[in-house]
């Protein structure tokens, strides 16, 4: 009975939108809609910065009161909310009073499917500056970020802990959603130890380990990153089963494990660097161990896949790229590994398994 009451309450405060199928469909209008996408992105960043969705969680609020609570200029805030309402994000239920929509719910923290951390990360000015200068990468084939900022992405994060925290939060959200879903298709029954190579603050392990009570793990990432792993692992109740190691996976990885995870790691690096990491793992892995790669798997044709847009972000920030299944197979072979399985290639992230 209580669950039904909660559901009914949620229906009252989240106002659904009705799709307008009579919208303009001419090519020119479609192109203008695409061009305005950058504006929508920035408006979402502003909405998250001012915590608008959180302030509307209990129901509609008038703009003057909303502005008072979040410290915004009332008319400026109304203009932002009006623009987002036109995109079906928030709804003006009566003049100058706005409510959540199902889309706006995703801007809240601590709700299933939240993208709040991802939007905060996406709004980093240095990241956007690199993407806005993408023509440099197209001319040279080199990542834009070092050209614009004079340092690579990882060194920049190391020098700006507050931005690194935003990045880690966003990667944690991704690990809880897409990566954990991909791992569900790989049975780890019988595996005694898994190493999460470049595993950030342990969000993926925090999702996996409760499913396998006998499984132990090693979390490997840069010392500045894994310092934040304790709270994540403690909250999941698995800290006593994880050895946290600060280090560089280009130098070494822990030896003797039955499985090695690489979750959204290889797409950051060029082929030579990927082969180097995979080679380190091949030297360290136990007999019959598996390498499990979670990454976008690009289709060979031009079928829609969100990895295609992420690939352009990789071009701006990193020397790496998104890859097809055949390209992953070639990386494995160059590192002395055999590609034996692929699952979920049409999804946002797929899973590939290799053995020595």
Secondary structure, DSSP 4 states (H G I P E B T S, - for coil): -HHHHHHHHHHHHB------TTS---HHHHHHHHHTHHHHHHHHHHHHHTTHHHHTTTS-EEHHHHHHHHT--HHHHHHHHHHHHTTTSSEEEETTEEEB-HHHHTTSTTSTT--HHHHHHHT-HHHHHHHHTHHHHHHHSS-HHHHHHSS-HHHHHHH-HHHHHHHHHHHHHHIIIIIHHHHTTS--TT--EEEEET-TTSHHHHHHGGG-TT-EEEEEE-HHHHTTHHHHHHHTT-GGGEEEEE--TTT---SS-SEEEEES-GGGS-HHHHHHHHHHHHHHSPTT-EEEEEE-EE-SSS---THHHHHHHHHHH-S---EEHHHHHHHHHHTT-EEEEEE-TTSSSEEEEEE-
